[in-house]
Amino acid sequence: MSRNPYSVFLDLLPATPLQIATVTAIDGDIARLVLPGGGVLTARGVGDRAIGAEVFVRDGVIEGDAPAGMPLVQFEI
């Protein structure tokens, strides 16, 4: 049975990674986040979080609170 070539291509792409970030600014339901490597991004879904909170973020959406003070290990590929 053959598959749609576009579906096969999409299966080759990696899933969006779950990242840890720190909230640095809040404007309504949008937060400005800083990644451990220094990258900056915005995400929605602030909820009741405050500036300085550590969060899990994926694809521009805050998915939950990250444990504070976790050791950070970075790998460069």
Biopython code that builds the backbone (N, CA, C, O; Angstrom):
import numpy as np
from Bio.PDB.StructureBuilder import StructureBuilder

atoms = [
    (1, "MET", "N", (0.846, -1.167, 0.000)),
    (1, "MET", "CA", (0.000, 0.000, 0.000)),
    (1, "MET", "C", (0.899, 1.241, 0.000)),
    (1, "MET", "O", (1.789, 1.349, 0.844)),
    (2, "SER", "N", (0.688, 2.157, -0.909)),
    (2, "SER", "CA", (1.525, 3.345, -0.980)),
    (2, "SER", "C", (0.938, 4.450, -0.105)),
    (2, "SER", "O", (-0.265, 4.509, 0.148)),
    (3, "ARG", "N", (1.836, 5.318, 0.344)),
    (3, "ARG", "CA", (1.426, 6.437, 1.189)),
    (3, "ARG", "C", (1.600, 7.731, 0.425)),
    (3, "ARG", "O", (2.361, 7.805, -0.539)),
    (4, "ASN", "N", (0.913, 8.709, 0.851)),
    (4, "ASN", "CA", (1.026, 10.039, 0.283)),
    (4, "ASN", "C", (2.447, 10.546, 0.524)),
    (4, "ASN", "O", (2.907, 10.541, 1.666)),
    (5, "PRO", "N", (3.164, 10.988, -0.532)),
    (5, "PRO", "CA", (4.547, 11.457, -0.354)),
    (5, "PRO", "C", (4.680, 12.615, 0.640)),
    (5, "PRO", "O", (5.686, 12.718, 1.343)),
    (6, "TYR", "N", (3.671, 13.482, 0.698)),
    (6, "TYR", "CA", (3.733, 14.595, 1.645)),
    (6, "TYR", "C", (3.665, 14.078, 3.078)),
    (6, "TYR", "O", (4.363, 14.598, 3.949)),
    (7, "SER", "N", (2.846, 13.075, 3.337)),
    (7, "SER", "CA", (2.766, 12.480, 4.677)),
    (7, "SER", "C", (4.082, 11.825, 5.063)),
    (7, "SER", "O", (4.509, 11.907, 6.214)),
    (8, "VAL", "N", (4.723, 11.176, 4.099)),
    (8, "VAL", "CA", (6.028, 10.558, 4.361)),
    (8, "VAL", "C", (7.041, 11.635, 4.713)),
    (8, "VAL", "O", (7.838, 11.450, 5.632)),
    (9, "PHE", "N", (7.025, 12.761, 3.997)),
    (9, "PHE", "CA", (7.929, 13.868, 4.273)),
    (9, "PHE", "C", (7.695, 14.426, 5.679)),
    (9, "PHE", "O", (8.650, 14.662, 6.419)),
    (10, "LEU", "N", (6.433, 14.638, 6.049)),
    (10, "LEU", "CA", (6.133, 15.173, 7.377)),
    (10, "LEU", "C", (6.597, 14.234, 8.484)),
    (10, "LEU", "O", (6.992, 14.692, 9.557)),
    (11, "ASP", "N", (6.556, 12.938, 8.240)),
    (11, "ASP", "CA", (7.038, 11.971, 9.226)),
    (11, "ASP", "C", (8.545, 12.085, 9.451)),
    (11, "ASP", "O", (9.041, 11.684, 10.504)),
    (12, "LEU", "N", (9.276, 12.626, 8.480)),
    (12, "LEU", "CA", (10.724, 12.787, 8.611)),
    (12, "LEU", "C", (11.100, 13.980, 9.489)),
    (12, "LEU", "O", (12.190, 14.010, 10.060)),
    (13, "LEU", "N", (10.207, 14.959, 9.600)),
    (13, "LEU", "CA", (10.507, 16.154, 10.377)),
    (13, "LEU", "C", (10.432, 15.854, 11.865)),
    (13, "LEU", "O", (9.576, 15.085, 12.304)),
    (14, "PRO", "N", (11.327, 16.458, 12.645)),
    (14, "PRO", "CA", (11.288, 16.213, 14.098)),
    (14, "PRO", "C", (10.081, 16.888, 14.734)),
    (14, "PRO", "O", (9.568, 17.889, 14.233)),
    (15, "ALA", "N", (9.644, 16.320, 15.844)),
    (15, "ALA", "CA", (8.552, 16.927, 16.614)),
    (15, "ALA", "C", (9.062, 18.219, 17.248)),
    (15, "ALA", "O", (10.263, 18.378, 17.463)),
    (16, "THR", "N", (8.161, 19.124, 17.542)),
    (16, "THR", "CA", (8.538, 20.376, 18.191)),
    (16, "THR", "C", (9.034, 20.070, 19.604)),
    (16, "THR", "O", (8.333, 19.400, 20.362)),
    (17, "PRO", "N", (10.226, 20.545, 19.975)),
    (17, "PRO", "CA", (10.785, 20.207, 21.288)),
    (17, "PRO", "C", (10.097, 20.949, 22.435)),
    (17, "PRO", "O", (9.585, 22.055, 22.265)),
    (18, "LEU", "N", (10.099, 20.319, 23.586)),
    (18, "LEU", "CA", (9.629, 20.943, 24.815)),
    (18, "LEU", "C", (10.840, 21.617, 25.448)),
    (18, "LEU", "O", (11.862, 20.970, 25.675)),
    (19, "GLN", "N", (10.730, 22.920, 25.735)),
    (19, "GLN", "CA", (11.856, 23.675, 26.258)),
    (19, "GLN", "C", (11.502, 24.286, 27.610)),
    (19, "GLN", "O", (10.331, 24.477, 27.938)),
    (20, "ILE", "N", (12.537, 24.586, 28.380)),
    (20, "ILE", "CA", (12.367, 25.290, 29.644)),
    (20, "ILE", "C", (12.766, 26.745, 29.415)),
    (20, "ILE", "O", (13.774, 27.023, 28.766)),
    (21, "ALA", "N", (11.972, 27.668, 29.949)),
    (21, "ALA", "CA", (12.267, 29.088, 29.791)),
    (21, "ALA", "C", (11.862, 29.834, 31.064)),
    (21, "ALA", "O", (11.128, 29.317, 31.906)),
    (22, "THR", "N", (12.361, 31.051, 31.172)),
    (22, "THR", "CA", (12.045, 31.918, 32.309)),
    (22, "THR", "C", (11.203, 33.086, 31.815)),
    (22, "THR", "O", (11.541, 33.719, 30.815)),
    (23, "VAL", "N", (10.111, 33.372, 32.511)),
    (23, "VAL", "CA", (9.233, 34.486, 32.157)),
    (23, "VAL", "C", (9.929, 35.790, 32.548)),
    (23, "VAL", "O", (10.334, 35.966, 33.696)),
    (24, "THR", "N", (10.063, 36.705, 31.574)),
    (24, "THR", "CA", (10.710, 37.992, 31.864)),
    (24, "THR", "C", (9.750, 39.168, 31.750)),
    (24, "THR", "O", (10.026, 40.235, 32.298)),
    (25, "ALA", "N", (8.633, 39.002, 31.056)),
    (25, "ALA", "CA", (7.640, 40.076, 30.944)),
    (25, "ALA", "C", (6.289, 39.451, 30.632)),
    (25, "ALA", "O", (6.209, 38.393, 30.008)),
    (26, "ILE", "N", (5.230, 40.120, 31.074)),
    (26, "ILE", "CA", (3.872, 39.633, 30.840)),
    (26, "ILE", "C", (3.026, 40.789, 30.332)),
    (26, "ILE", "O", (3.063, 41.889, 30.883)),
    (27, "ASP", "N", (2.258, 40.527, 29.267)),
    (27, "ASP", "CA", (1.325, 41.515, 28.725)),
    (27, "ASP", "C", (0.028, 40.780, 28.404)),
    (27, "ASP", "O", (-0.104, 40.179, 27.338)),
    (28, "GLY", "N", (-0.915, 40.832, 29.319)),
    (28, "GLY", "CA", (-2.169, 40.094, 29.133)),
    (28, "GLY", "C", (-1.912, 38.600, 29.261)),
    (28, "GLY", "O", (-1.455, 38.131, 30.304)),
    (29, "ASP", "N", (-2.205, 37.854, 28.201)),
    (29, "ASP", "CA", (-1.977, 36.403, 28.206)),
    (29, "ASP", "C", (-0.721, 36.035, 27.403)),
    (29, "ASP", "O", (-0.501, 34.862, 27.104)),
    (30, "ILE", "N", (0.091, 37.022, 27.059)),
    (30, "ILE", "CA", (1.321, 36.793, 26.298)),
    (30, "ILE", "C", (2.513, 37.044, 27.211)),
    (30, "ILE", "O", (2.556, 38.037, 27.938)),
    (31, "ALA", "N", (3.480, 36.132, 27.165)),
    (31, "ALA", "CA", (4.683, 36.273, 27.995)),
    (31, "ALA", "C", (5.911, 36.337, 27.105)),
    (31, "ALA", "O", (5.970, 35.707, 26.049)),
    (32, "ARG", "N", (6.883, 37.104, 27.550)),
    (32, "ARG", "CA", (8.201, 37.113, 26.915)),
    (32, "ARG", "C", (9.060, 36.172, 27.732)),
    (32, "ARG", "O", (9.132, 36.290, 28.955)),
    (33, "LEU", "N", (9.716, 35.233, 27.058)),
    (33, "LEU", "CA", (10.492, 34.197, 27.723)),
    (33, "LEU", "C", (11.942, 34.238, 27.274)),
    (33, "LEU", "O", (12.249, 34.609, 26.141)),
    (34, "VAL", "N", (12.829, 33.850, 28.185)),
    (34, "VAL", "CA", (14.245, 33.733, 27.870)),
    (34, "VAL", "C", (14.639, 32.276, 28.060)),
    (34, "VAL", "O", (14.396, 31.684, 29.112)),
    (35, "LEU", "N", (15.251, 31.708, 27.024)),
    (35, "LEU", "CA", (15.728, 30.333, 27.078)),
    (35, "LEU", "C", (17.088, 30.290, 27.755)),
    (35, "LEU", "O", (17.776, 31.310, 27.797)),
    (36, "PRO", "N", (17.497, 29.147, 28.284)),
    (36, "PRO", "CA", (18.794, 29.057, 28.974)),
    (36, "PRO", "C", (19.988, 29.477, 28.117)),
    (36, "PRO", "O", (20.977, 29.978, 28.651)),
    (37, "GLY", "N", (19.917, 29.284, 26.814)),
    (37, "GLY", "CA", (21.010, 29.671, 25.932)),
    (37, "GLY", "C", (21.005, 31.135, 25.562)),
    (37, "GLY", "O", (21.904, 31.593, 24.857)),
    (38, "GLY", "N", (20.000, 31.895, 26.028)),
    (38, "GLY", "CA", (19.943, 33.326, 25.748)),
    (38, "GLY", "C", (18.911, 33.707, 24.710)),
    (38, "GLY", "O", (18.690, 34.897, 24.483)),
    (39, "GLY", "N", (18.272, 32.742, 24.069)),
    (39, "GLY", "CA", (17.243, 33.044, 23.082)),
    (39, "GLY", "C", (16.017, 33.640, 23.734)),
    (39, "GLY", "O", (15.725, 33.364, 24.898)),
    (40, "VAL", "N", (15.295, 34.462, 22.982)),
    (40, "VAL", "CA", (14.094, 35.119, 23.485)),
    (40, "VAL", "C", (12.929, 34.720, 22.593)),
    (40, "VAL", "O", (13.061, 34.675, 21.370)),
    (41, "LEU", "N", (11.787, 34.429, 23.210)),
    (41, "LEU", "CA", (10.588, 34.123, 22.448)),
    (41, "LEU", "C", (9.360, 34.582, 23.192)),
    (41, "LEU", "O", (9.427, 34.892, 24.381)),
    (42, "THR", "N", (8.233, 34.628, 22.495)),
    (42, "THR", "CA", (6.969, 34.957, 23.131)),
    (42, "THR", "C", (6.071, 33.739, 23.081)),
    (42, "THR", "O", (6.156, 32.924, 22.162)),
    (43, "ALA", "N", (5.215, 33.624, 24.076)),
    (43, "ALA", "CA", (4.302, 32.491, 24.145)),
    (43, "ALA", "C", (3.009, 32.926, 24.814)),
    (43, "ALA", "O", (2.990, 33.882, 25.590)),
    (44, "ARG", "N", (1.953, 32.234, 24.515)),
    (44, "ARG", "CA", (0.665, 32.530, 25.137)),
    (44, "ARG", "C", (0.368, 31.491, 26.213)),
    (44, "ARG", "O", (0.992, 30.430, 26.256)),
    (45, "GLY", "N", (-0.577, 31.802, 27.069)),
    (45, "GLY", "CA", (-0.958, 30.872, 28.127)),
    (45, "GLY", "C", (-0.310, 31.187, 29.455)),
    (45, "GLY", "O", (0.096, 30.275, 30.175)),
    (46, "VAL", "N", (-0.205, 32.467, 29.797)),
    (46, "VAL", "CA", (0.475, 32.879, 31.020)),
    (46, "VAL", "C", (-0.239, 32.364, 32.259)),
    (46, "VAL", "O", (0.406, 31.870, 33.184)),
    (47, "GLY", "N", (-1.556, 32.470, 32.291)),
    (47, "GLY", "CA", (-2.306, 32.051, 33.475)),
    (47, "GLY", "C", (-1.978, 32.939, 34.665)),
    (47, "GLY", "O", (-1.974, 34.164, 34.544)),
    (48, "ASP", "N", (-1.701, 32.326, 35.821)),
    (48, "ASP", "CA", (-1.407, 33.103, 37.032)),
    (48, "ASP", "C", (0.092, 33.154, 37.330)),
    (48, "ASP", "O", (0.489, 33.387, 38.472)),
    (49, "ARG", "N", (0.913, 32.940, 36.324)),
    (49, "ARG", "CA", (2.364, 32.951, 36.525)),
    (49, "ARG", "C", (2.881, 34.374, 36.684)),
    (49, "ARG", "O", (2.288, 35.327, 36.180)),
    (50, "ALA", "N", (3.997, 34.497, 37.393)),
    (50, "ALA", "CA", (4.609, 35.800, 37.642)),
    (50, "ALA", "C", (5.954, 35.879, 36.919)),
    (50, "ALA", "O", (6.483, 34.870, 36.450)),
    (51, "ILE", "N", (6.487, 37.079, 36.838)),
    (51, "ILE", "CA", (7.811, 37.273, 36.250)),
    (51, "ILE", "C", (8.826, 36.506, 37.086)),
    (51, "ILE", "O", (8.802, 36.564, 38.316)),
    (52, "GLY", "N", (9.716, 35.789, 36.412)),
    (52, "GLY", "CA", (10.718, 34.976, 37.078)),
    (52, "GLY", "C", (10.339, 33.511, 37.161)),
    (52, "GLY", "O", (11.161, 32.686, 37.559)),
    (53, "ALA", "N", (9.109, 33.169, 36.791)),
    (53, "ALA", "CA", (8.664, 31.770, 36.838)),
    (53, "ALA", "C", (9.361, 30.949, 35.760)),
    (53, "ALA", "O", (9.594, 31.430, 34.651)),
    (54, "GLU", "N", (9.687, 29.714, 36.097)),
    (54, "GLU", "CA", (10.254, 28.771, 35.130)),
    (54, "GLU", "C", (9.091, 27.972, 34.543)),
    (54, "GLU", "O", (8.264, 27.439, 35.282)),
    (55, "VAL", "N", (9.031, 27.892, 33.207)),
    (55, "VAL", "CA", (7.908, 27.221, 32.554)),
    (55, "VAL", "C", (8.410, 26.282, 31.460)),
    (55, "VAL", "O", (9.523, 26.416, 30.952)),
    (56, "PHE", "N", (7.549, 25.330, 31.119)),
    (56, "PHE", "CA", (7.750, 24.497, 29.950)),
    (56, "PHE", "C", (7.009, 25.158, 28.797)),
    (56, "PHE", "O", (5.852, 25.548, 28.952)),
    (57, "VAL", "N", (7.662, 25.291, 27.636)),
    (57, "VAL", "CA", (7.045, 25.924, 26.474)),
    (57, "VAL", "C", (7.313, 25.071, 25.236)),
    (57, "VAL", "O", (8.408, 24.541, 25.047)),
    (58, "ARG", "N", (6.282, 24.954, 24.399)),
    (58, "ARG", "CA", (6.417, 24.229, 23.142)),
    (58, "ARG", "C", (5.553, 24.927, 22.098)),
    (58, "ARG", "O", (4.367, 25.173, 22.317)),
    (59, "ASP", "N", (6.158, 25.237, 20.975)),
    (59, "ASP", "CA", (5.436, 25.781, 19.824)),
    (59, "ASP", "C", (4.641, 27.039, 20.167)),
    (59, "ASP", "O", (3.515, 27.205, 19.697)),
    (60, "GLY", "N", (5.218, 27.931, 20.985)),
    (60, "GLY", "CA", (4.591, 29.203, 21.302)),
    (60, "GLY", "C", (3.502, 29.142, 22.351)),
    (60, "GLY", "O", (2.742, 30.097, 22.511)),
    (61, "VAL", "N", (3.413, 28.021, 23.077)),
    (61, "VAL", "CA", (2.396, 27.865, 24.115)),
    (61, "VAL", "C", (3.063, 27.393, 25.402)),
    (61, "VAL", "O", (3.837, 26.435, 25.390)),
    (62, "ILE", "N", (2.763, 28.063, 26.507)),
    (62, "ILE", "CA", (3.260, 27.619, 27.806)),
    (62, "ILE", "C", (2.448, 26.398, 28.215)),
    (62, "ILE", "O", (1.224, 26.470, 28.321)),
    (63, "GLU", "N", (3.129, 25.272, 28.447)),
    (63, "GLU", "CA", (2.428, 24.025, 28.763)),
    (63, "GLU", "C", (2.326, 23.750, 30.253)),
    (63, "GLU", "O", (1.480, 22.960, 30.673)),
    (64, "GLY", "N", (3.166, 24.381, 31.063)),
    (64, "GLY", "CA", (3.075, 24.152, 32.496)),
    (64, "GLY", "C", (4.269, 24.745, 33.220)),
    (64, "GLY", "O", (5.166, 25.326, 32.609)),
    (65, "ASP", "N", (4.258, 24.585, 34.535)),
    (65, "ASP", "CA", (5.347, 25.082, 35.361)),
    (65, "ASP", "C", (6.492, 24.072, 35.368)),
    (65, "ASP", "O", (6.272, 22.865, 35.465)),
    (66, "ALA", "N", (7.707, 24.583, 35.263)),
    (66, "ALA", "CA", (8.891, 23.741, 35.363)),
    (66, "ALA", "C", (9.392, 23.811, 36.802)),
    (66, "ALA", "O", (9.275, 24.856, 37.442)),
    (67, "PRO", "N", (9.939, 22.736, 37.310)),
    (67, "PRO", "CA", (10.489, 22.779, 38.669)),
    (67, "PRO", "C", (11.614, 23.807, 38.746)),
    (67, "PRO", "O", (12.511, 23.812, 37.902)),
    (68, "ALA", "N", (11.570, 24.665, 39.738)),
    (68, "ALA", "CA", (12.594, 25.699, 39.895)),
    (68, "ALA", "C", (13.887, 25.096, 40.441)),
    (68, "ALA", "O", (13.858, 24.177, 41.259)),
    (69, "GLY", "N", (14.992, 25.612, 39.989)),
    (69, "GLY", "CA", (16.282, 25.201, 40.511)),
    (69, "GLY", "C", (16.785, 23.865, 40.008)),
    (69, "GLY", "O", (17.690, 23.282, 40.605)),
    (70, "MET", "N", (16.213, 23.365, 38.913)),
    (70, "MET", "CA", (16.708, 22.097, 38.368)),
    (70, "MET", "C", (18.086, 22.310, 37.754)),
    (70, "MET", "O", (18.352, 23.368, 37.184)),
    (71, "PRO", "N", (18.963, 21.319, 37.863)),
    (71, "PRO", "CA", (20.246, 21.460, 37.171)),
    (71, "PRO", "C", (20.013, 21.460, 35.653)),
    (71, "PRO", "O", (19.155, 20.737, 35.146)),
    (72, "LEU", "N", (20.778, 22.270, 34.951)),
    (72, "LEU", "CA", (20.614, 22.405, 33.512)),
    (72, "LEU", "C", (21.777, 21.738, 32.799)),
    (72, "LEU", "O", (22.940, 21.995, 33.109)),
    (73, "VAL", "N", (21.454, 20.883, 31.846)),
    (73, "VAL", "CA", (22.459, 20.238, 31.013)),
    (73, "VAL", "C", (22.149, 20.595, 29.576)),
    (73, "VAL", "O", (21.042, 20.349, 29.098)),
    (74, "GLN", "N", (23.132, 21.182, 28.872)),
    (74, "GLN", "CA", (22.933, 21.566, 27.476)),
    (74, "GLN", "C", (23.865, 20.745, 26.596)),
    (74, "GLN", "O", (25.025, 20.511, 26.935)),
    (75, "PHE", "N", (23.329, 20.314, 25.458)),
    (75, "PHE", "CA", (24.111, 19.598, 24.464)),
    (75, "PHE", "C", (24.078, 20.382, 23.182)),
    (75, "PHE", "O", (23.012, 20.816, 22.745)),
    (76, "GLU", "N", (25.221, 20.570, 22.574)),
    (76, "GLU", "CA", (25.264, 21.225, 21.271)),
    (76, "GLU", "C", (25.449, 20.166, 20.225)),
    (76, "GLU", "O", (26.300, 19.285, 20.349)),
    (77, "ILE", "N", (24.637, 20.258, 19.185)),
    (77, "ILE", "CA", (24.716, 19.272, 18.104)),
    (77, "ILE", "C", (25.223, 19.967, 16.867)),
    (77, "ILE", "O", (25.373, 19.335, 15.821)),
]
sb = StructureBuilder()
sb.init_structure("model")
sb.init_model(0)
sb.init_chain("A")
sb.init_seg("    ")
for serial, (resi, resn, name, xyz) in enumerate(atoms, 1):
    if name == "N":
        sb.init_residue(resn, " ", resi, " ")
    sb.init_atom(name, np.array(xyz, "f"), 0.0, 1.0, " ", f" {name:<3s}", serial, name[0])
structure = sb.get_structure()
